[in-house]
Amino acid sequence: QFKKITDAGIPAFCSNTTPEADAMNFIISYTGPNDWYQMRTLADMLGESMEGKGGVAYITHNVGGSPYYARCYGPLTELAEKYPDIETLDIQSPGFEASEVKQVVADWITKFGDKLNAIVLADDSDQAIGAVEACQAAGRSDIKIVAAGISKQGLDLVKSGDLFGMSYQTCQGDAGLAVRTVSEWFCGIDIPRVNYLSTDIVTKDNAADFEPCQW
């Protein structure tokens, strides 16, 4: 698609979702989150809090897109490298319905028992709601849940302590960065080929700094 656009003489920009490597040859610039970096940073926080031991399970984004790989294999590989005693228990892709996620997490709790110490989610809204409800129903307040964020549902769950932490990915900033980058290019300003959003880790201690939520 990007090759066809570029070959037609139309300047092409990509935003939010990372294109395939070959597509980078046919765009002016990519803007959006550095999903790998923010999820690895989140994993570092999780691994340290687990003292480098325990079992982790993963709920992924839609299979095949860049968030699927970054939000699952970013934290998985980070934990494997820095905390080799942390075990990957399972990876599932039930989608974004809270009820489907709740069932997967309930099955994990039954299957793995006390071996399940943490859950990494690709989404901090409906996925987080489903995961939290399953843990509450099983009386497992000890399971640490982290997610990519930041929605109002997710921030509320962080403030209540049901989510241990999440990444910060501003949706307004995501759109604004794309518009600014395109505008600067048309004004003749040199722009980077890759222009990442800034990010942060949100916990109960700093949740108030990220209010109000944008979605």
N, C-alpha and C positions, 0 to 999 in steps of 0.2 A: 504493500500500500504506500509506504513512504517513498519507495523508488518511483512508483508511477506519479506521485505528486511532484517529486523533485524533477523527474524527466519532463514533466509538463511545464516546468519553469516556475512553479509555485513554491515559495519558501515554506518549509515544513518545520513545525515545532511539536515536541511531545511533552505531555504533562502528566504527572501523578503516577502512571504505571510504566515501569521500565520496559523499553522495547528490547527486542532481540538484538544481539550484538551486531549483526549485519545491518540492521536498520539504522544504527548510529552513523553509518556512512551517508545517509540520505536525509538527515535532519540538521537544522541550524543549531538547535539546543534542546536538551532535556531539562525540565524543571520538576521538582517534586521531592518526596521524602527519600532519604537514604535508609530504606527499610532494613537492610542488612545491619547497618551500624546501630540503629536504634534498638533492634531486637537483640543484638549481641550485648549492648549495654544493659538492657533489661535482664538478660540472662546472667550477666556478671553480678548484678545485684541479688538475683535469686540464688545463685550458687553460693555466694558469700553467706547469705542468710541461712542456707541449709548446712553450712559448715562443710561443704564439699561432699556430702553423703546423702543418699536417698534415691528415690525413684520419681521420675517425671514422665507425664503423658502429654500428648499434644493434640489439640483440635486445630485443624488447618483452615486456611482460606480456600476459595474455589480452586480446584485442582487445575494446574497448568499455567496460571498467570504468575506474574512476578511476585505478588504478595504471598502466594502459596509457598514458593521456595524460600523467600526471605523470612517470613514469619514462623516458619517451622524449622528449616535447616540452618537459619542464622543462629537461633539460640541453641539448637541441638549440637551443632559443631563447636560453638563457643564453650558449652559445658563439657563436651567431650575432651576438648584440648586443655582447659584450665582446671576442670574438676573431674578427672577420670573415674572417680569412685561413684559419681552420680550415674544412675542407670536409666536408659530410655526404656520405658515399659510398653508404650504403644503409641501409634499415630492414627488418628481417625479424621474423616472428612464428612461430618454429618450435615454440613451446610450451616445456615444461620437461623434456623427455627429454634427457639429456646427449648421447646419440648423434646426435639431430637437430640440436642446437646445434653439435656438433663438425663435422657435415657442412657446415652453413651457413658456419661460420668458415673451414673448409678451402677452400670455394669462393671466399670473399672473398680469401683469401691468394693463390689462383691468379689471380683476376681483377684484383685491385688491386695486387698486389706490394708494392713499397716505399711506395706511396701510403697503404696501410693502417697507421696509426700508433697507433690507439687503438680500443677497443671498450667500449661502455657496455651493461651488462646490467641487466635488471629484477630478477634473482634472483642470489644469491651462493652457491647450493648446486649443483643439477644443471646449471643454465645455466653457471655458472662452471667447473665441472668439464669440461664439454664444450668450452668456449672455450679453457681452458688446455691440454687435451690436443691440440687442433688446432694451437695455436701451438707446442707442444713437438715435435709430429710434423714440423712444417715448419721447425724450428730458428729460430723467430721470437721470441726472448726480448726483442726490442726493442718489441713491441706492448704498450702499456699498457692493462690491463683494469681497469675499475672496475665496481662493482655496488651495488645496494641490498642491505642486510644487516639482521641479522647472525646467520648460522648457524655451527655449529662447522666445517662444511666451508669456509665462506667465511673464517672467522678463521684457520684453518690455512693457507689459500692466501695470505692476507695475510702471515702470519708467515714463510712460505717465500719470499715475494717474487713469487709467481706472479700474485697480484692486487695491483695498484698501490694500491688503496684501496677503501673501501666506506662506505656510510652506516650509522649506528647507529640501529636501530629495535627497542627492547626489546619482546618479545612479552608478558612478564609485566607490564611497565609499561602496555602497551596495554590489557590486560584489567583491571588494577588501577585505571587511571584511569577506565574506564567504570563500574566498581562503585562507586568513591568518588563520582563525579559523581551517579549515581542516588541513592545513600544520602544525600548532602548535600541533594539536592532534596527528598526525602521528609522530611528534618529541618527544612525551611523555610529553608535557607541559599540565598542568591542564588548562582547558578552562571552561568558564561558560556555564550552560545549555541554558541560554538566553543571547545573546550578541547584544545589541541594537546599532544602529547608533546614532551619535549625531545629533541634529536638531537645528533649529533656526526659527525665524519669519522674513520674508523679507518684507520690506516696501519701499516706495519711498526714505526714508531718508538713508537707508543702502544698496540699490540695487546694487550699484557699488562694494560692497564687495563680491558679489557672481558671478561676471563675471570672465571668460567666462562660459556660460552655457554648460552642458555636453550633452544635447540632445535637 
